[in-house]
Amino acid sequence: MKSFASSKESLEFMKNSFGDYYEKIKIELPNRFTKREFAFIFFGGKGMFRHVSFGKKNDFAEFVKDRHPAHAYYSSAFYQTPDAPTMQEKNWMGAELIFDLDSDHLPGSENMSYSESLDKVKDEFIKLVNDFLLNDFGFDENNIELYFSGGRGYHCHVIDKKIFGIGSNERREIVDYITGRDLKDSLVFQEPFTGRKSYGRHSYPSGKTLKMPKPDAPGWKGRISRGVIEIVNEIKKSDDPIKKLQEYGVRKFDAEILLKDLSDDRVQRIKDGLLDQSKTIRRFFLNNALRRTAVLMSAGETDEPVTCDVKRLIRLPYSLHGKTGFKVTKISLDGLKDFNPLIDSVVVSDDPVKISLNQPFKINIKDTKYSLKEGEEEVPSFLAVFLIGRKIANII
């Protein structure tokens, strides 16, 4: 994909557009903001300006009105001296638990449009929040804050004081649980003996079956069972089950064997909780039920460095993202399903402006479909900011 180097005029346009926003909005700073480190990147600047702290809300407001940052960040951690020049001198006091789900980490994201990737990563984010953080871990919904990142994904901040003091190793264990890493089938499935054989005066257990937990079982046991049943239903209801299996990454030859093993009688046994001992079936369902029910990111992982890092910088809520112009938007739990970042996070004005594009581009933004051609176009300012931020357009 070709990209423009942003012209001086484009950078000035971006800075002014962001300035208009920061002049009008009063950003709600995070709790204990005086104990946080802040950091910024500026239009046309080099590197990150960090190790900044603010003692008063007005000081911060004046800073962003004066500097119009392209990106604004704050620390998930609390420090005794947040503006100290080295991490050691800051004196760490604790940190929120942060989850960062980014559509760039999704398998196949390179073949998705921007809006498609946002829809897909939101599905994973809903799974993370509802299935794991609220259900399995039992966090109070009042201690969970949800945000659209303004760019390619979503952030979840767990602000429960009980977890502020846990270290990187404990945070990694949380990630391992959510992603199902190293989950052993022996922890999920039972292998009861189905009969007994007699040898002389003695009898011994013989024959095994693989028994699934009930779908409503807590934690990973019920999750895997529900995943297995969903996959079975998908395959059996498909007009082309071989193709459906290939979508799961099964080779055509193996798919034919698997489908042959998957008789109606065996399907019913699976739904009754008996996975049987067919090695083909067992391997397929265990692997794919895990992939389906874990939080699906790169290699089945959330962005681990963010979650495990106890000194991480994260995007500041209500600030603008320098590569899109979209607002880092807070989302309620009830509103997450219907949240549409291409409507709800668009805050730059719709004043028309002329741009030059280096490639055709299509997008549905603010309920309007745009099909732009390479060359000169007139578009709303919010779309111009988005295209300039992605380096596929410049101001004329």
Backbone torsions as a table, in degrees:
resi	resn	phi	psi	omega
1	MET	NA	129.0	177.4
2	LYS	-71.1	151.3	176.6
3	SER	-141.4	147.1	176.3
4	PHE	-88.9	147.7	160.8
5	ALA	-82.5	129.0	-175.7
6	SER	-63.7	129.5	180.0
7	SER	-73.2	165.4	177.8
8	LYS	-59.5	-40.5	179.5
9	GLU	-65.4	-37.6	179.6
10	SER	-67.5	-42.2	178.7
11	LEU	-63.4	-38.7	178.8
12	GLU	-67.0	-40.0	176.9
13	PHE	-61.8	-44.4	178.9
14	MET	-61.6	-47.0	-178.0
15	LYS	-61.9	-41.5	179.3
16	ASN	-67.6	-39.5	178.7
17	SER	-63.0	-42.6	177.7
18	PHE	-68.2	-37.8	178.8
19	GLY	-61.4	-39.9	177.6
20	ASP	-59.3	-40.6	179.5
21	TYR	-66.1	-48.4	-176.1
22	TYR	-70.4	-21.0	174.9
23	GLU	-71.2	-33.0	-172.7
24	LYS	-93.0	-30.0	-171.9
25	ILE	-98.1	146.4	172.1
26	LYS	-109.4	106.8	-175.0
27	ILE	-72.0	131.7	176.6
28	GLU	-82.7	111.0	-177.4
29	LEU	-76.2	153.4	-179.1
30	PRO	-67.4	160.6	178.7
31	ASN	-61.5	148.6	-179.0
32	ARG	55.3	39.7	-175.5
33	PHE	-63.0	-24.7	-179.7
34	THR	-71.0	-14.2	179.0
35	LYS	-101.5	10.0	-177.8
36	ARG	-106.8	148.1	168.2
37	GLU	-85.6	140.3	174.5
38	PHE	-114.6	154.4	179.7
39	ALA	-148.9	152.6	-174.4
40	PHE	-143.7	151.2	168.6
41	ILE	-122.8	136.5	-175.3
42	PHE	-111.7	152.3	177.8
43	PHE	-61.0	125.3	-179.9
44	GLY	79.2	-3.4	-179.4
45	GLY	-84.3	169.8	178.5
46	LYS	-117.8	126.0	177.2
47	GLY	77.1	-174.8	-176.4
48	MET	-106.6	135.2	174.9
49	PHE	-94.5	108.4	-172.5
50	ARG	-133.2	-168.8	-174.9
51	HIS	59.8	43.9	-179.5
52	VAL	-111.6	142.8	173.5
53	SER	-135.4	159.7	179.9
54	PHE	-130.3	128.3	179.7
55	GLY	-86.5	-21.4	-178.6
56	LYS	-136.4	150.9	179.0
57	LYS	-62.8	-36.5	-179.8
58	ASN	-64.4	-32.6	178.0
59	ASP	-63.2	-42.3	177.9
60	PHE	-65.5	-45.7	-178.5
61	ALA	-58.3	-42.7	179.5
62	GLU	-67.1	-35.4	-179.7
63	PHE	-62.9	-51.4	-176.2
64	VAL	-71.0	-30.5	176.6
65	LYS	-67.6	-33.2	-178.0
66	ASP	-82.5	-36.9	-170.8
67	ARG	-102.5	-20.8	178.3
68	HIS	49.7	61.6	-175.0
69	PRO	-65.0	148.1	174.1
70	ALA	-76.0	-34.2	-180.0
71	HIS	-141.1	139.2	178.4
72	ALA	-129.8	134.0	-177.2
73	TYR	-131.7	160.8	171.2
74	TYR	-145.1	161.8	-175.3
75	SER	-82.4	140.7	172.1
76	SER	-72.0	-15.3	-177.6
77	ALA	-95.6	158.7	173.1
78	PHE	-108.6	139.4	-178.1
79	TYR	-130.3	151.9	173.4
80	GLN	-69.4	-37.8	179.8
81	THR	-131.2	79.4	-171.4
82	PRO	-65.2	-22.2	-178.8
83	ASP	-95.6	9.8	176.4
84	ALA	-63.1	146.3	-173.1
85	PRO	-74.2	-15.7	177.7
86	THR	-125.5	154.8	-177.8
87	MET	-63.8	-37.0	-179.0
88	GLN	-64.2	-38.7	-178.4
89	GLU	-73.3	-18.2	-178.3
90	LYS	-69.0	-32.1	-179.3
91	ASN	65.9	86.4	-177.4
92	TRP	-61.2	136.5	-179.2
93	MET	-116.8	-12.2	-175.4
94	GLY	146.6	171.4	-177.6
95	ALA	-155.0	146.9	171.2
96	GLU	-64.7	160.9	173.6
97	LEU	-96.8	118.8	-172.9
98	ILE	-114.5	136.7	171.9
99	PHE	-120.3	131.6	-178.3
100	ASP	-123.9	109.7	177.8
101	LEU	-106.9	121.6	-172.3
102	ASP	-119.8	130.5	-177.0
103	SER	-64.5	-22.1	177.7
104	ASP	-63.5	-21.5	-178.6
105	HIS	-88.4	-4.9	-178.3
106	LEU	-73.2	135.8	173.2
107	PRO	-58.3	129.7	178.9
108	GLY	82.8	6.5	-176.6
109	SER	-62.5	-26.7	-178.7
110	GLU	-65.5	-18.4	179.6
111	ASN	-100.7	4.5	-179.3
112	MET	-100.6	149.2	169.6
113	SER	-72.6	167.6	179.7
114	TYR	-57.9	-46.2	-177.6
115	SER	-68.3	-37.0	178.1
116	GLU	-63.9	-41.5	-179.3
117	SER	-67.0	-34.2	177.5
118	LEU	-67.2	-38.1	177.3
119	ASP	-64.4	-43.3	-177.2
120	LYS	-66.2	-44.1	-177.8
121	VAL	-70.0	-27.6	176.3
122	LYS	-67.3	-36.5	175.8
123	ASP	-58.9	-43.2	179.4
124	GLU	-67.7	-36.0	180.0
125	PHE	-66.6	-41.7	177.2
126	ILE	-61.4	-41.0	177.6
127	LYS	-61.4	-46.3	179.1
128	LEU	-57.1	-49.4	-173.8
129	VAL	-70.5	-52.9	-173.6
130	ASN	-75.1	-49.9	-173.3
131	ASP	-74.8	-37.6	-172.3
132	PHE	-103.5	-59.6	-173.0
133	LEU	-67.6	-44.5	-179.2
134	LEU	-82.4	-43.6	-174.0
135	ASN	-82.3	-65.7	-174.0
136	ASP	-68.5	-46.6	-177.5
137	PHE	-85.3	-19.8	174.6
138	GLY	71.5	26.9	176.1
139	PHE	-66.1	142.7	175.9
140	ASP	-69.6	134.2	-178.1
141	GLU	-61.0	-22.3	176.9
142	ASN	-72.9	-14.2	179.2
143	ASN	-104.3	18.0	179.0
144	ILE	-125.3	125.9	177.3
145	GLU	-117.1	133.5	-175.2
146	LEU	-115.5	139.1	-178.6
147	TYR	-142.0	141.8	162.1
148	PHE	-79.1	134.2	-171.9
149	SER	-73.6	-12.2	-175.1
150	GLY	90.0	-10.7	-177.7
151	GLY	-125.0	-93.1	-171.7
152	ARG	-116.9	8.3	-176.2
153	GLY	-169.5	-151.6	-172.2
154	TYR	-137.0	149.2	176.2
155	HIS	-118.2	142.2	171.9
156	CYS	-123.1	126.7	177.9
157	HIS	-109.3	118.3	172.9
158	VAL	-93.4	115.6	-173.3
159	ILE	-110.0	28.6	176.2
160	ASP	-75.2	122.1	-176.7
161	LYS	-59.1	-24.8	-177.9
162	LYS	-64.9	-22.5	-177.0
163	ILE	-104.3	-2.3	-177.0
164	PHE	-58.5	-35.6	-173.1
165	GLY	-89.8	-3.6	-177.0
166	ILE	-74.5	148.7	-174.8
167	GLY	-91.8	-174.2	-176.5
168	SER	-63.0	-39.4	-178.0
169	ASN	-63.9	-42.7	179.0
170	GLU	-66.7	-36.6	178.5
171	ARG	-67.7	-35.4	176.8
172	ARG	-65.9	-35.3	177.1
173	GLU	-63.1	-36.1	176.7
174	ILE	-63.7	-44.5	178.1
175	VAL	-62.4	-43.5	180.0
176	ASP	-59.3	-39.7	179.3
177	TYR	-66.0	-46.3	-176.2
178	ILE	-64.9	-35.7	-179.0
179	THR	-89.2	-5.0	179.6
180	GLY	70.0	23.5	-178.5
181	ARG	-64.5	133.1	177.9
182	ASP	61.2	23.8	176.4
183	LEU	-70.7	119.7	-177.6
184	LYS	-91.9	138.5	-179.0
185	ASP	-63.1	-25.3	-179.9
186	SER	-67.6	-20.8	177.5
187	LEU	-82.2	-16.1	-176.6
188	VAL	-106.7	-43.8	-172.5
189	PHE	-106.2	151.2	174.7
190	GLN	-105.9	150.2	178.5
191	GLU	-124.8	72.0	-178.9
192	PRO	-71.1	148.8	173.7
193	PHE	-72.3	143.9	-176.5
194	THR	-104.4	-5.5	-179.5
195	GLY	-166.1	-173.2	178.6
196	ARG	-137.7	147.8	175.6
197	LYS	-118.6	142.2	-178.4
198	SER	-102.2	136.3	174.2
199	TYR	-130.1	101.0	-176.7
200	GLY	65.8	-126.2	-178.4
201	ARG	-83.1	-8.5	-173.0
202	HIS	-111.5	150.0	174.0
203	SER	-122.8	149.5	-175.9
204	TYR	-132.5	148.4	175.7
205	PRO	-60.6	143.7	178.8
206	SER	-148.7	152.0	177.6
207	GLY	73.6	135.8	179.8
208	LYS	-131.0	156.3	168.1
209	THR	-131.3	157.9	178.4
210	LEU	-99.0	113.3	-173.6
211	LYS	-105.7	128.7	179.2
212	MET	-87.0	152.2	171.1
213	PRO	-67.5	167.6	175.7
214	LYS	-70.1	147.6	-178.5
215	PRO	-59.2	-24.3	-179.7
216	ASP	-94.2	10.3	176.5
217	ALA	-65.3	149.8	-177.8
218	PRO	-72.4	158.5	172.2
219	GLY	64.5	-147.6	-174.6
220	TRP	-66.9	-27.3	-178.4
221	LYS	-61.1	-52.7	178.7
222	GLY	-67.8	-34.8	-177.8
223	ARG	-63.5	-45.3	179.1
224	ILE	-64.3	-42.5	-179.7
225	SER	-62.0	-43.2	178.5
226	ARG	-63.9	-38.4	179.0
227	GLY	-64.9	-41.8	178.8
228	VAL	-61.4	-46.4	-178.2
229	ILE	-65.2	-39.7	178.0
230	GLU	-61.8	-41.4	-179.8
231	ILE	-66.4	-43.6	177.7
232	VAL	-56.8	-47.8	-178.9
233	ASN	-62.4	-40.9	179.1
234	GLU	-60.5	-45.4	-176.9
235	ILE	-66.7	-46.5	-175.3
236	LYS	-70.3	-28.4	-179.4
237	LYS	-88.6	-9.3	-176.8
238	SER	-70.4	142.5	175.7
239	ASP	-70.4	-24.1	179.6
240	ASP	-136.3	80.4	-174.8
241	PRO	-61.2	-31.3	177.9
242	ILE	-62.8	-45.2	178.9
243	LYS	-64.2	-40.1	179.0
244	LYS	-60.9	-42.9	178.1
245	LEU	-65.1	-36.6	177.9
246	GLN	-65.0	-30.8	175.8
247	GLU	-64.6	-25.2	176.1
248	TYR	-83.8	1.9	178.3
249	GLY	91.5	12.5	179.6
250	VAL	-87.6	130.8	177.0
251	ARG	-64.3	152.5	-175.3
252	LYS	-56.5	-43.7	-179.0
253	PHE	-61.0	-46.6	179.3
254	ASP	-67.2	-33.3	179.4
255	ALA	-64.5	-38.9	179.0
256	GLU	-65.3	-39.7	177.9
257	ILE	-65.9	-45.7	-178.6
258	LEU	-61.4	-44.2	-178.4
259	LEU	-65.6	-34.8	177.7
260	LYS	-66.0	-39.2	177.4
261	ASP	-68.7	-24.5	-171.8
262	LEU	-89.0	62.3	179.4
263	SER	-70.9	165.2	179.7
264	ASP	-59.2	-38.7	179.1
265	ASP	-64.5	-41.6	-178.9
266	ARG	-70.4	-35.5	176.5
267	VAL	-59.8	-43.7	-180.0
268	GLN	-65.0	-38.0	177.8
269	ARG	-63.1	-39.9	178.7
270	ILE	-62.6	-44.3	-179.9
271	LYS	-66.5	-26.0	176.4
272	ASP	-82.6	-3.2	175.6
273	GLY	103.7	8.8	-179.0
274	LEU	-113.8	108.7	-175.2
275	LEU	-82.6	-12.0	-178.7
276	ASP	67.6	-177.0	-174.5
277	GLN	-112.4	13.2	174.1
278	SER	-60.8	117.0	-176.7
279	LYS	-61.6	-36.8	179.9
280	THR	-63.1	-47.3	-179.3
281	ILE	-65.7	-45.6	-176.3
282	ARG	-59.7	-48.9	-178.0
283	ARG	-63.4	-44.0	-177.5
284	PHE	-62.7	-50.3	-173.9
285	PHE	-70.8	-38.2	179.4
286	LEU	-62.6	-45.9	-178.0
287	ASN	-65.6	-45.5	-172.9
288	ASN	-81.0	-28.8	174.2
289	ALA	-66.6	-35.4	177.2
290	LEU	-66.5	-45.6	179.6
291	ARG	-62.4	-37.4	-177.3
292	ARG	-70.2	-37.1	-170.3
293	THR	-98.3	-20.3	173.6
294	ALA	-73.1	163.7	174.5
295	VAL	-73.3	118.2	-168.5
296	LEU	-89.6	103.3	172.7
297	MET	-132.9	-162.8	-177.3
298	SER	-58.1	127.2	-177.5
299	ALA	53.5	30.3	179.7
300	GLY	73.8	27.1	-174.1
301	GLU	-126.9	151.2	164.8
302	THR	-73.1	177.0	176.5
303	ASP	-73.5	91.1	-171.8
304	GLU	-57.6	-42.1	-178.5
305	PRO	-56.0	-32.6	-180.0
306	VAL	-70.0	-50.0	-175.3
307	THR	-67.4	-38.5	-175.0
308	CYS	-85.8	-17.6	-177.4
309	ASP	-79.9	118.0	-177.7
310	VAL	-86.7	3.9	179.8
311	LYS	-132.3	34.7	-172.0
312	ARG	-78.9	144.0	168.9
313	LEU	-94.0	134.6	-178.0
314	ILE	-130.7	154.7	-177.2
315	ARG	-60.7	139.6	-177.8
316	LEU	-76.6	123.3	176.1
317	PRO	-53.3	140.0	178.0
318	TYR	76.5	-3.3	173.8
319	SER	-80.5	171.0	178.3
320	LEU	-101.2	147.6	179.2
321	HIS	-90.7	122.9	-173.8
322	GLY	-67.0	-13.1	179.8
323	LYS	-101.1	-4.1	179.4
324	THR	-135.3	-28.7	-171.9
325	GLY	82.1	1.9	-179.5
326	PHE	-82.3	150.6	179.9
327	LYS	-80.8	138.7	169.7
328	VAL	-71.1	103.7	-163.7
329	THR	-105.1	130.3	175.2
330	LYS	-77.9	138.9	-176.0
331	ILE	-127.3	135.2	175.9
332	SER	-78.3	156.4	177.2
333	LEU	-58.3	-42.4	-179.3
334	ASP	-68.3	-27.3	-176.1
335	GLY	-94.1	-1.9	-174.0
336	LEU	-63.6	-43.7	-175.9
337	LYS	-60.5	-40.3	-175.9
338	ASP	-93.8	-0.4	-178.4
339	PHE	-64.9	132.3	178.6
340	ASN	-125.8	103.8	-175.6
341	PRO	-61.4	-26.8	-178.7
342	LEU	-80.2	3.8	170.7
343	ILE	-124.4	-53.1	-169.4
344	ASP	-75.5	-17.7	-177.8
345	SER	-109.3	5.6	-179.0
346	VAL	-89.9	112.4	-173.7
347	VAL	-124.9	-12.2	177.1
348	VAL	-70.1	153.4	-174.6
349	SER	-64.0	164.5	177.3
350	ASP	-102.2	19.4	176.7
351	ASP	-59.1	134.2	-177.5
352	PRO	-70.3	146.3	179.0
353	VAL	-149.4	148.8	-179.1
354	LYS	-95.4	134.8	-179.8
355	ILE	-132.7	165.0	172.5
356	SER	-120.0	123.3	-178.8
357	LEU	-99.8	146.7	177.9
358	ASN	-96.6	4.7	179.2
359	GLN	-166.7	158.8	173.8
360	PRO	-66.0	152.8	-179.0
361	PHE	-153.0	136.1	177.9
362	LYS	-122.8	139.3	176.4
363	ILE	-161.0	147.8	172.9
364	ASN	-107.3	108.6	-175.6
365	ILE	-135.3	134.7	-175.8
366	LYS	54.0	43.9	176.7
367	ASP	62.6	22.4	177.5
368	THR	-128.5	132.7	178.5
369	LYS	-89.8	127.9	177.9
370	TYR	-115.5	128.6	175.2
371	SER	-123.8	93.9	-171.2
372	LEU	-97.0	143.2	179.1
373	LYS	-100.0	159.4	174.3
374	GLU	-63.0	137.1	-178.2
375	GLY	113.2	-153.2	-173.4
376	GLU	-82.9	134.1	177.1
377	GLU	-144.0	154.5	171.0
378	GLU	-109.0	125.6	-175.2
379	VAL	-138.1	163.8	173.5
380	PRO	-64.1	153.9	-177.7
381	SER	-57.4	-39.1	-177.9
382	PHE	-62.4	-34.1	178.4
383	LEU	-76.8	-36.1	175.9
384	ALA	-60.8	-44.1	177.8
385	VAL	-59.6	-44.6	-179.9
386	PHE	-60.6	-45.7	-176.6
387	LEU	-71.7	-37.8	176.6
388	ILE	-67.3	-40.4	177.9
389	GLY	-60.5	-32.7	178.5
390	ARG	-87.4	1.8	176.9
391	LYS	61.1	39.1	174.2
392	ILE	-120.3	10.2	177.8
393	ALA	-154.9	160.7	173.6
394	ASN	-139.9	153.8	175.0
395	ILE	-68.1	141.0	175.2
396	ILE	-92.6	NA	NA
